[in-house]
Amino acid sequence: MFKYTLDNKRYHTLNYYYKKKYGKKTFKVSLNGDFSCPNKEKNGHGCIFCSRLGSGDFAGNKNEDLITQFNNIKNIMEKKWPDSYYIGYFQANTNTYAPLEVLKQKYETILSLPNVVGLNIATRSDAISKECYDYLEILNKKTDLIVELGLQSIHEKTLKFINRGHDLNNFERAVKELQKRNIKVVVHIINGLPNETKEDMIETIKYLNQLNINGIKIHMLHIIKDTDLADYYIANPFHILSKEEYIDIVCEQLEYLNPSIVIHRITGDPKKEDLIEPKWLLKKFVVLNDIDKEMKRRNIYQGDKIKEIN
């Protein structure tokens, strides 16, 4: 059995990471801290794929206070897994984009709750101030802190197309600033972006290996209503990966990914009522199971091809 799993997966599962660290079931509780986004403020749109909710479609309701959001989600989870630990996950929009006192109030409100053992903070590499880095360093000494950075792709042509608003150098500087402070980094990437080849997507994985990141979230590009990407797709239809193509790419990406990197997500999770394409993405557990089956069929594990790139 693969070293970093408890359930016969062939990749490094988040469940394994949490169970080894805490000894029992641990969940992320997705929160909406009512943050904004510098990229949206700059041009009124932000990244072309970003939803109205700032990629926080399953986060809490921003019209509710953070404790209410947290308890609503926690109470649902406790019915299935009582006596769990929790990670406060600031998910929607850019969760370091506010004055320091605002950040402190929001983060520490969640950390004060019973059985909360850590925070995951999703943000952008161009939205962390010097004083925020210093505060995160202090926070990291008090709790299990992870900063999630959106990258999506290493290819500059793609970053410009998706209106990412920063370049690869900016991203790399942010990773190094966080690592200098011993803060764990999880990176988001997207497969299936227009005009990217399978080789392009694998190159993104190889690059991230070199940065010694701690975790990764692999998303399938999905087109959501009321986004710039939806408008573009309607005017300029482009190829969207089939489920089989996506699984093929993910399996090979995992072979190239350092086995110590934790897989926090391996597919997208859109809302049915908002999704335009691809419809197959709605069957999340089918995709997950098919990835497992294909890795078993190929007899491959995360990191198998590391020697080829060293």
C-alpha positions as CSV (number, residue, x, y, z in Angstrom):
1,M,0.0,0.0,0.0
2,F,1.1,3.6,-0.7
3,K,2.9,5.2,2.2
4,Y,0.7,8.3,2.5
5,T,-2.8,6.8,2.5
6,L,-5.1,5.0,4.9
7,D,-7.8,4.0,2.3
8,N,-5.9,2.4,-0.5
9,K,-5.4,5.5,-2.6
10,R,-2.3,5.8,-4.7
11,Y,-1.7,9.4,-3.8
12,H,-1.0,11.4,-0.7
13,T,-4.4,12.0,0.8
14,L,-5.5,14.9,3.0
15,N,-7.3,12.3,5.2
16,Y,-3.9,10.7,5.9
17,Y,-2.3,14.0,6.7
18,Y,-4.9,14.9,9.2
19,K,-5.2,11.5,10.8
20,K,-1.4,11.3,11.3
21,K,-1.2,14.8,12.7
22,Y,-4.3,14.8,14.9
23,G,-5.2,11.2,15.4
24,K,-8.9,11.6,14.5
25,K,-11.2,13.0,11.8
26,T,-10.5,16.6,10.9
27,F,-12.5,18.8,8.6
28,K,-12.2,22.1,6.8
29,V,-15.1,24.5,7.6
30,S,-15.5,26.8,4.6
31,L,-16.1,30.4,5.6
32,N,-16.9,33.7,3.8
33,G,-15.1,36.5,5.6
34,D,-16.7,39.1,3.2
35,F,-13.3,40.0,1.7
36,S,-12.9,41.7,-1.6
37,C,-10.3,41.0,-4.3
38,P,-7.7,43.4,-5.7
39,N,-8.0,42.0,-9.1
40,K,-11.7,42.6,-9.2
41,E,-11.2,46.1,-7.9
42,K,-8.5,46.8,-10.5
43,N,-10.6,46.0,-13.6
44,G,-14.1,45.2,-12.4
45,H,-13.9,41.6,-13.4
46,G,-11.1,39.7,-11.9
47,C,-10.0,36.3,-13.3
48,I,-12.2,35.2,-16.2
49,F,-13.3,32.0,-14.4
50,C,-14.2,33.5,-11.1
51,S,-17.8,33.2,-9.9
52,R,-19.9,35.9,-8.3
53,L,-18.9,34.4,-4.9
54,G,-15.2,34.7,-5.5
55,S,-14.6,30.9,-5.8
56,G,-16.3,30.4,-2.5
57,D,-19.4,28.8,-3.8
58,F,-19.6,26.3,-0.9
59,A,-18.4,28.8,1.8
60,G,-20.7,30.2,4.4
61,N,-23.2,33.1,3.9
62,K,-21.3,36.4,4.1
63,N,-24.5,38.0,5.6
64,E,-24.1,35.8,8.6
65,D,-21.3,36.4,11.2
66,L,-18.4,34.0,11.1
67,I,-19.4,32.0,14.2
68,T,-22.9,31.4,12.9
69,Q,-21.4,30.3,9.5
70,F,-19.0,28.0,11.3
71,N,-21.6,26.4,13.6
72,N,-24.0,25.8,10.7
73,I,-21.4,23.8,8.8
74,K,-20.0,22.1,11.9
75,N,-23.4,20.9,13.1
76,I,-23.9,19.1,9.8
77,M,-20.5,17.4,9.9
78,E,-21.0,16.3,13.5
79,K,-24.0,14.2,12.6
80,K,-21.8,12.0,10.5
81,W,-18.5,12.3,12.4
82,P,-18.9,13.4,16.0
83,D,-15.9,14.3,18.1
84,S,-13.9,15.8,15.2
85,Y,-11.4,18.6,15.0
86,Y,-11.9,21.5,12.6
87,I,-9.8,23.8,10.4
88,G,-11.3,27.2,9.7
89,Y,-11.0,27.7,5.9
90,F,-11.3,31.3,4.7
91,Q,-12.2,30.5,1.2
92,A,-14.1,33.2,-0.7
93,N,-12.2,35.9,-2.5
94,T,-8.9,37.2,-1.3
95,N,-8.5,36.5,2.4
96,T,-5.5,38.7,3.2
97,Y,-6.9,41.7,1.4
98,A,-7.9,43.9,4.3
99,P,-6.3,46.0,7.1
100,L,-4.3,44.0,9.6
101,E,-6.7,44.6,12.4
102,V,-9.6,43.2,10.4
103,L,-7.6,40.1,9.6
104,K,-6.7,39.6,13.2
105,Q,-10.3,39.9,14.3
106,K,-11.6,37.5,11.7
107,Y,-8.9,34.8,12.1
108,E,-8.8,34.9,15.8
109,T,-12.6,34.7,16.2
110,I,-12.4,31.3,14.5
111,L,-9.3,30.2,16.4
112,S,-11.1,30.9,19.7
113,L,-13.8,28.2,19.0
114,P,-13.6,24.7,20.6
115,N,-11.8,22.0,18.6
116,V,-10.4,24.4,16.0
117,V,-6.9,23.3,15.4
118,G,-5.9,25.5,12.5
119,L,-6.6,27.9,9.7
120,N,-6.4,27.6,5.9
121,I,-6.3,31.1,4.3
122,A,-6.9,31.3,0.5
123,T,-5.3,34.4,-1.1
124,R,-3.4,35.8,-4.0
125,S,0.4,36.2,-4.2
126,D,0.0,39.9,-4.9
127,A,-2.3,40.6,-1.9
128,I,-0.1,39.9,1.1
129,S,1.5,43.0,2.7
130,K,4.7,43.0,4.7
131,E,2.8,43.5,8.0
132,C,0.5,40.6,7.0
133,Y,3.5,38.3,6.4
134,D,4.8,39.2,9.8
135,Y,1.5,38.6,11.5
136,L,1.1,35.2,9.7
137,E,4.5,34.3,11.0
138,I,3.2,34.9,14.6
139,L,0.0,33.1,13.8
140,N,1.9,30.1,12.5
141,K,3.6,29.6,15.9
142,K,0.2,29.4,17.6
143,T,-1.8,27.2,15.2
144,D,-1.6,24.9,12.2
145,L,-1.6,27.5,9.5
146,I,-1.7,26.9,5.7
147,V,-1.8,29.7,3.1
148,E,-3.4,28.7,-0.2
149,L,-2.2,30.5,-3.2
150,G,-3.9,30.5,-6.6
151,L,-1.4,30.0,-9.4
152,Q,-3.6,28.1,-12.0
153,S,-0.7,27.8,-14.6
154,I,2.9,28.6,-14.9
155,H,2.5,29.7,-18.5
156,E,2.5,33.5,-19.0
157,K,0.3,33.3,-22.1
158,T,-2.3,31.6,-20.0
159,L,-2.0,33.9,-17.0
160,K,-2.6,36.9,-19.4
161,F,-5.6,35.1,-21.0
162,I,-7.3,34.4,-17.7
163,N,-6.6,37.9,-16.5
164,R,-4.7,36.6,-13.5
165,G,-3.3,40.0,-12.6
166,H,0.2,38.9,-11.6
167,D,3.0,37.0,-13.2
168,L,4.9,33.8,-12.2
169,N,7.7,35.8,-10.5
170,N,5.3,37.5,-8.2
171,F,3.9,34.0,-7.2
172,E,7.3,32.6,-6.6
173,R,8.3,35.5,-4.4
174,A,5.2,35.0,-2.2
175,V,6.0,31.3,-1.8
176,K,9.5,32.0,-0.7
177,E,8.3,34.7,1.7
178,L,6.0,32.3,3.3
179,Q,8.5,29.5,3.4
180,K,11.1,31.8,5.1
181,R,8.6,32.0,7.9
182,N,8.0,28.2,7.9
183,I,4.4,28.7,6.8
184,K,3.0,25.8,4.8
185,V,1.8,26.5,1.3
186,V,-0.9,24.9,-0.8
187,V,-1.2,25.8,-4.5
188,H,-4.2,25.8,-6.8
189,I,-3.8,24.8,-10.4
190,I,-6.4,24.4,-13.2
191,N,-6.4,21.7,-15.9
192,G,-8.0,22.3,-19.2
193,L,-7.4,26.0,-19.6
194,P,-7.8,27.1,-23.3
195,N,-4.8,26.4,-25.6
196,E,-2.8,24.5,-23.0
197,T,-1.6,21.0,-23.9
198,K,-1.2,18.0,-21.6
199,E,2.6,18.8,-21.6
200,D,1.9,22.3,-20.5
201,M,-0.1,21.1,-17.5
202,I,2.6,18.6,-16.6
203,E,5.2,21.4,-16.8
204,T,3.2,23.2,-14.1
205,I,3.5,20.2,-11.8
206,K,7.3,19.9,-12.4
207,Y,7.7,23.5,-11.6
208,L,5.8,23.2,-8.3
209,N,8.0,20.2,-7.3
210,Q,11.0,22.6,-7.4
211,L,9.3,25.0,-5.0
212,N,8.9,22.3,-2.3
213,I,5.3,23.2,-1.6
214,N,3.3,21.3,1.0
215,G,0.0,20.7,-0.8
216,I,-1.9,21.1,-4.1
217,K,-5.4,21.5,-5.3
218,I,-6.0,20.3,-8.8
219,H,-9.1,21.7,-10.5
220,M,-10.8,21.0,-13.8
221,L,-11.7,24.2,-15.6
222,H,-15.4,24.6,-15.5
223,I,-17.5,27.3,-17.0
224,I,-19.9,29.1,-14.6
225,K,-22.8,31.3,-15.5
226,D,-22.2,35.1,-15.2
227,T,-18.5,35.0,-15.7
228,D,-16.2,36.4,-18.3
229,L,-15.2,32.9,-19.2
230,A,-18.9,32.1,-20.0
231,D,-19.1,35.1,-22.3
232,Y,-15.9,34.1,-24.0
233,Y,-17.0,30.4,-24.4
234,I,-20.3,31.4,-26.0
235,A,-18.6,33.7,-28.5
236,N,-15.5,31.5,-29.0
237,P,-16.3,27.8,-28.2
238,F,-13.1,25.9,-27.3
239,H,-12.3,22.3,-26.4
240,I,-13.3,21.3,-22.9
241,L,-11.6,18.2,-21.6
242,S,-13.6,15.1,-21.5
243,K,-13.7,13.1,-18.2
244,E,-11.3,10.6,-19.8
245,E,-8.9,13.3,-20.9
246,Y,-8.9,14.9,-17.5
247,I,-8.3,11.5,-15.7
248,D,-5.4,10.8,-18.1
249,I,-3.8,14.1,-17.4
250,V,-4.3,13.9,-13.6
251,C,-2.9,10.4,-13.4
252,E,0.3,11.5,-15.2
253,Q,0.6,14.7,-13.2
254,L,0.5,12.6,-10.0
255,E,3.3,10.5,-11.3
256,Y,5.4,13.6,-11.6
257,L,4.4,15.1,-8.3
258,N,6.6,14.6,-5.2
259,P,4.9,12.1,-3.0
260,S,5.4,14.3,0.1
261,I,3.0,16.9,-1.4
262,V,-0.5,16.5,0.1
263,I,-3.5,16.3,-2.4
264,H,-6.1,18.6,-0.9
265,R,-8.3,18.4,-4.0
266,I,-8.2,16.5,-7.2
267,T,-11.3,17.6,-9.0
268,G,-13.7,20.6,-9.2
269,D,-16.9,20.9,-7.2
270,P,-19.3,23.3,-9.0
271,K,-22.9,24.1,-8.2
272,K,-25.3,22.3,-10.5
273,E,-27.5,25.4,-11.1
274,D,-24.5,27.5,-12.1
275,L,-22.6,25.1,-14.3
276,I,-22.5,25.4,-18.1
277,E,-19.8,22.9,-18.9
278,P,-18.5,20.2,-18.4
279,K,-21.6,18.4,-17.0
280,W,-19.6,15.3,-16.1
281,L,-18.0,17.3,-13.3
282,L,-21.2,17.1,-11.3
283,K,-20.5,13.5,-10.6
284,K,-17.6,14.2,-8.3
285,F,-17.4,10.7,-6.7
286,V,-17.5,9.0,-10.1
287,V,-14.5,11.1,-11.2
288,L,-12.6,10.3,-7.9
289,N,-13.3,6.6,-8.3
290,D,-12.3,6.6,-11.9
291,I,-9.0,8.2,-11.1
292,D,-8.4,5.5,-8.5
293,K,-9.3,2.8,-11.0
294,E,-7.1,4.2,-13.7
295,M,-4.1,4.5,-11.4
296,K,-4.6,0.9,-10.4
297,R,-5.0,-0.2,-14.0
298,R,-1.7,1.5,-14.9
299,N,-0.1,0.3,-11.6
300,I,1.2,3.8,-10.8
301,Y,1.6,5.9,-7.7
302,Q,2.2,9.5,-6.9
303,G,5.9,10.3,-7.6
304,D,6.7,7.3,-9.8
305,K,8.3,9.5,-12.4
306,I,10.3,11.8,-10.1
307,K,13.5,10.2,-11.2
308,E,12.9,11.3,-14.8
309,I,13.0,15.0,-13.8
310,N,15.8,14.9,-11.2
